[in-house]
């Protein structure tokens, strides 16, 4: 997944309104980041965090490795067909083994949402199955990552819909006479909604993922891998305080971990985002840097 970069808002610019022909003012996504909720401005950090820790955990084995191992194990153990597993569940919905088989069958078939539903049902029957909880967390991560990628794709391709705005200066006599493009306006609304939906879906999936890692860290409070995943998923869901708490506890539990320096950098970035949010809420201009 490509690493998104946050733009630095220069505090040295004069307070007066800049000319409308400035390309940054005319492009859609910079406008969206200015007008939308903080979650859109936070998206760059979301991608940075995901890039930093996907596949990275204590000892070099993270959730990315876990997902790969999980798929390999499932495909190598003769997972039953969806129809066969579903027949067992229909016969007895409280059969935990059948629910798990169905979840695995769905997952092998790349039906993530269905696999999540089956594992959620299994979790109600076997709430303390740590392996199943990690599997469920991995599915929420897959769902969130797909939504994040969709948001990136929308951002990458959507700017082309507003290319006419870059060529046409609305402050010029010709631009004023021509007026805004209705087609671009309609397309802008469509893309804005798609972008918003994707980021909200990603944050929601990360929130559910974080809840699972929180449960696991309650059982194993000194598990550094669990703390890393809790920190990442919490921050990616928008829970900056939860992310900071998990990352800081990780440093206490594993101060000499190979990822410790990177975690310290992420903590600094999250703290910058918290300050930026506070400044934005107070109406104070500030500059933020992602990475």
C-alpha positions in Angstrom: 0.0 0.0 0.0 1.4 3.3 -1.0 2.4 5.8 1.7 0.3 8.9 1.7 2.0 12.2 2.6 0.3 15.0 4.5 0.7 18.5 3.1 2.4 21.1 5.3 0.2 24.2 5.9 2.7 27.0 6.0 2.1 29.4 8.9 4.2 32.1 7.2 1.6 32.8 4.5 -0.2 36.2 4.9 -3.6 36.0 6.5 -5.4 37.6 3.6 -7.3 35.4 1.2 -5.2 33.9 -1.6 -6.0 34.4 -5.2 -8.6 31.9 -6.4 -6.4 30.8 -9.3 -3.9 29.2 -7.0 -4.0 25.5 -8.1 -4.2 24.3 -4.5 -7.4 26.2 -4.0 -8.9 24.9 -7.2 -8.2 21.3 -6.7 -10.9 19.2 -5.1 -9.1 17.1 -2.5 -7.2 20.0 -0.8 -10.7 21.7 -0.5 -12.1 18.5 0.9 -9.4 18.2 3.5 -10.1 21.8 4.6 -13.8 21.5 4.8 -14.4 17.9 6.0 -14.1 16.5 9.5 -10.7 15.9 11.0 -10.8 12.3 9.9 -9.9 13.3 6.3 -6.9 15.3 7.4 -6.0 12.3 9.6 -6.1 10.0 6.6 -2.4 10.6 5.7 -1.4 9.5 9.2 -3.7 6.5 8.9 -1.9 5.3 5.8 1.5 6.1 7.3 0.7 4.0 10.4 -0.6 1.1 8.3 2.5 1.2 6.1 4.7 1.2 9.1 3.3 -1.7 11.0 1.5 -3.9 8.6 3.6 -7.1 8.8 5.7 -5.7 11.7 5.4 -6.9 15.2 7.5 -8.0 18.2 10.4 -10.1 16.9 9.5 -9.2 13.3 6.2 -11.1 13.1 3.1 -9.1 12.9 -0.5 -9.3 11.8 0.5 -9.4 8.1 2.6 -12.5 8.8 -0.3 -13.9 10.8 -2.8 -13.4 8.0 -0.4 -15.2 5.5 0.1 -18.0 7.9 -3.6 -18.3 8.6 -4.5 -18.6 4.9 -1.7 -21.1 4.3 -2.9 -23.2 7.2 -6.6 -23.1 6.1 -5.8 -24.0 2.5 -3.6 -26.8 3.6 -6.0 -28.5 6.0 -8.9 -29.2 3.6 -11.3 -26.4 4.6 -14.9 -27.7 3.9 -17.0 -26.1 1.2 -19.2 -23.2 2.1 -22.4 -25.2 1.4 -21.2 -28.1 3.6 -20.2 -25.8 6.4 -23.4 -23.7 6.1 -25.5 -26.9 6.3 -24.0 -27.7 9.6 -24.6 -24.2 10.9 -28.2 -24.3 9.7 -28.7 -27.6 11.5 -27.3 -26.2 14.8 -26.4 -22.5 15.0 -24.9 -23.1 18.4 -22.4 -25.5 17.1 -19.2 -23.5 17.6 -17.1 -25.9 15.5 -19.5 -25.5 12.6 -19.4 -21.7 12.9 -15.6 -21.7 12.8 -15.6 -24.0 9.7 -18.0 -21.7 7.9 -15.9 -18.7 8.8 -12.8 -20.5 7.4 -14.7 -21.5 4.2 -15.8 -17.9 3.6 -12.3 -16.6 4.3 -10.7 -19.0 1.8 -13.3 -17.8 -0.8 -12.3 -14.2 0.0 -15.8 -13.4 1.4 -14.5 -11.2 4.2 -17.8 -9.8 5.4 -19.4 -13.2 5.6 -16.3 -14.6 7.4 -16.5 -11.8 9.9 -20.2 -12.5 10.6 -19.5 -16.2 11.2 -16.6 -15.5 13.4 -18.6 -13.0 15.4 -21.2 -15.8 15.9 -18.4 -18.1 17.0 -17.0 -15.5 19.4 -20.4 -15.4 21.2 -20.1 -19.2 21.7 -16.3 -19.2 22.5 -15.4 -15.8 23.7 -12.0 -16.8 25.1 -10.6 -18.5 22.0 -7.5 -16.3 21.4 -6.7 -17.8 18.0 -10.2 -17.1 16.7 -10.0 -13.5 18.1 -6.8 -12.9 16.3 -8.3 -14.3 13.1 -11.3 -12.0 13.5 -9.0 -9.0 14.1 -7.1 -9.9 10.9 -10.4 -9.9 9.0 -11.3 -6.5 10.2 -7.8 -5.3 9.2 -8.3 -6.8 5.7 -11.7 -4.9 5.5 -10.1 -1.7 6.7 -7.1 -1.9 4.4 -9.4 -2.5 1.4 -11.4 0.6 2.3 -8.2 2.7 2.7 -7.0 1.5 -0.7 -10.3 2.4 -2.2 -10.0 5.9 -0.7 -6.5 6.3 -2.1 -7.7 5.2 -5.5 -10.5 7.7 -5.4 -8.1 10.4 -4.4 -5.6 9.4 -7.2 -8.2 9.3 -10.0 -10.7 11.8 -8.8 -8.6 14.9 -9.4 -9.0 14.3 -13.1 -12.7 15.1 -12.9 -11.7 18.7 -11.9 -8.9 19.2 -14.5 -11.1 21.8 -16.2 -11.1 23.9 -13.0 -7.3 24.0 -13.2 -7.3 25.2 -16.8 -10.2 27.7 -16.3 -9.5 30.5 -13.8 -12.9 31.4 -12.3 -11.6 34.9 -11.4 -11.0 35.8 -15.1 -13.6 37.4 -17.3 -13.9 34.3 -19.4 -14.1 32.1 -16.4 -16.8 34.3 -14.8 -18.8 34.2 -18.0 -18.5 30.5 -18.4 -19.4 29.8 -14.8 -18.7 26.5 -12.9 -19.0 23.2 -14.7 -22.2 21.5 -13.6 -20.8 18.1 -14.7 -17.7 18.7 -12.5 -20.0 19.8 -9.6 -22.0 16.6 -9.8 -18.9 14.5 -10.2 -17.3 16.3 -7.3 -20.3 15.4 -5.0 -20.2 11.8 -6.1 -16.4 11.5 -5.5 -16.7 13.3 -2.2 -19.3 10.9 -1.0 -17.3 7.8 -2.2 -14.2 9.1 -0.5 -16.1 9.9 2.7 -17.8 6.4 2.7 -14.4 4.7 2.2 -12.7 6.5 5.1 -15.6 6.1 7.5 -15.7 2.3 6.6 -12.0 2.0 7.3 -12.2 3.8 10.6 -15.2 1.7 11.7 -13.4 -1.6 10.8 -10.3 -0.5 12.7 -12.4 0.4 15.7 -13.8 -3.1 15.8 -10.3 -4.5 15.3 -9.0 -2.4 18.2 -11.8 -3.7 20.4 -10.5 -7.2 19.8 -6.9 -6.3 20.5 -8.0 -4.6 23.7 -9.7 -7.8 24.8 -6.5 -9.8 24.0 -4.3 -7.3 25.8 -6.5 -7.6 28.9 -5.8 -11.4 28.9 -2.1 -10.9 28.1 -1.2 -7.4 29.2 2.6 -7.9 28.5 2.2 -9.3 25.0 4.2 -6.7 22.9 2.7 -7.9 19.6 -0.9 -7.4 20.9 0.1 -3.9 22.2 1.5 -2.9 18.8 -1.6 -4.0 17.0 -3.8 -2.2 19.6 -1.9 1.0 19.2 -2.0 0.8 15.4 -5.7 -0.1 15.1 -6.7 2.4 17.8 -4.9 5.3 16.1 -6.3 4.2 12.7 -9.8 4.2 14.0 -9.3 7.8 15.2 -8.8 6.9 18.9 -5.6 8.8 19.3 -5.6 8.6 23.1 -6.1 4.8 23.0 -3.3 4.5 20.4 -0.9 6.6 22.5 -1.7 4.5 25.6 -1.0 1.2 23.8 2.2 2.5 22.2 3.5 3.9 25.4 2.8 0.7 27.3 4.6 -1.2 24.5 7.7 0.9 25.2 7.4 0.0 28.9 7.0 -3.7 28.3 9.5 -4.0 25.5 11.9 -1.0 25.6 14.6 -2.9 23.7 12.3 -4.2 21.0 13.6 -3.6 17.4 10.4 -1.6 16.7 10.9 0.7 19.7 12.5 3.6 17.8 9.7 3.5 15.2 7.1 3.5 17.9 8.6 6.6 19.4 8.4 8.3 16.0 4.8 7.3 15.6 4.0 8.6 19.1 5.5 12.0 18.1 3.3 12.1 15.0 0.2 11.2 16.9 0.9 13.9 19.5 1.3 16.4 16.6 -2.1 15.4 15.3 -3.6 15.8 18.7 -2.2 19.4 18.9 -3.4 20.1 15.4 -6.9 18.9 16.3 -6.9 21.1 19.4 -5.7 24.1 17.4 -8.3 23.5 14.7 -11.1 23.3 17.4 -9.9 26.6 18.8 -9.6 28.2 15.4 -5.9 28.6 15.7 -3.9 28.1 12.4 -1.2 25.4 12.7 1.1 23.3 10.5 1.1 19.6 10.6 3.5 17.1 9.1 2.7 13.5 8.5 5.0 10.6 7.9 
